[in-house]
Amino acid sequence: MRVREDEIADAIRLYYTTTHNLVEGAAPQIAHGSVCTDILRLARVIADAHIQLVRVRQASRDLFAETLGQGDISSELLKQIASLADYERRALSRRNRAIQDLDCQRIMESVTQ
């Protein structure tokens, strides 16, 4: 199967547009309506990391389902599974760190008011 360059570019553009729209839609809810730019920035980081986490978990499930249908598991497949696990760990860490930062920012705001 051959994929043209413009098809790849369209797919990448759609991926980033969709991600951006999801992040922008989720961030105000995560920020609980706050208009503070720092809180909104952190809410966007949380939303983006969560979206990436959901996507990598779905990719892992898909890969495992594909793997179950095969008789033997190649070393290339094991590398893909390990790469997805590493990416999932990083996305989870990034999300958790952003949640901690958001909590700290909210505390700082409440103290200064």
N, C-alpha and C positions, 0 to 999 in steps of 0.2 A: 504494500500500500504506500502510495506516495502522497505527501502532503505539501502543498505549495506554501511558499513563504508568506503570502498574504493571508492564508488560512491560519497559519501559526500566529501571525501578528493580530488577527481578529480575535483569536481565542485568548491570547494574553491580554488584550485590551478589555475583553468581556470579563475575564477573571478579575482584573484589578478594579474595573468599574463596579462590579458586583460587590467585591470586598469593601470598597470605599463606601458604597451605599449602605451596606449592612453595618459598618462601623459607625457611620454618621447617624444611622437610625437608632442604634443601641446606646451610644454614648450618653445622650441626655437622660435616658432611663437609668443608666448606671450612676450618673452624677446626681440623680434625684432632683432634676430641675435646676441645679446650681448654675449660675452664670459665671462663676469664677473660672478664668481661663486655665489655671493650673489644674483644677479638678476636672474640667472638660478634657484637657490634654491627657491626663491619667486615665480617664474613662475611655478615651479612644484607644489607648494602649491596651487596656484590659479587653475591650471588645475585639480588637484586632488579634490579640493573642488567643482569645477564646475561639474565634472563628478559625484560626489556623489549627488549633487543637482539635476542633470538631472535624475539620477536613483531613488531618493526618490520621485520626482514629478511623474515619471512614475508609481511607486508602488502605490502612492496615487490615481492616475487616475484609475488604475486597481482595487483598493479596492473600490473606489466610484462606478465604473461600476458594480462590483459584488454586492455592497450594494443596488443599484437601483433595481436589480432583485429580492431582498428579500422583503417579506411583512413587517416584523418587524426587527428592528435593535437591536442586542443584546448588552449588556454592554461590552462584550469582543471585539466586532467589534468597538465600540466607543473608547475603550482603544487603539486599533491598530491605528485608525485614529488619535488620540491625539499623540501617540508616533511618527507617521510619521510626523506630523506637527511640533513637537519639534525638530526632527532630521533635518527637512528641514530648520528650523529657525537657528539651529546651523551651518549647512553647508553654508548657505547664509552669516551668520555673519563671518565665517572663510574665505570665499572667499573675502568678502568686506574688511576685515582687511588686507588680503594678498595683495590686490590691492593697498590699501593705503600705505602699507609698501614698495611695489614695486615702487610706485610713489615717495616716500621719498628717496629711494635708488637711483633712477635715478637723482633726484635733487642733492643729495650729490655727485654723480659722475660728474655731469656737473659743479658743483662748484669747485671741486678739480682738474679739468683738465685745 
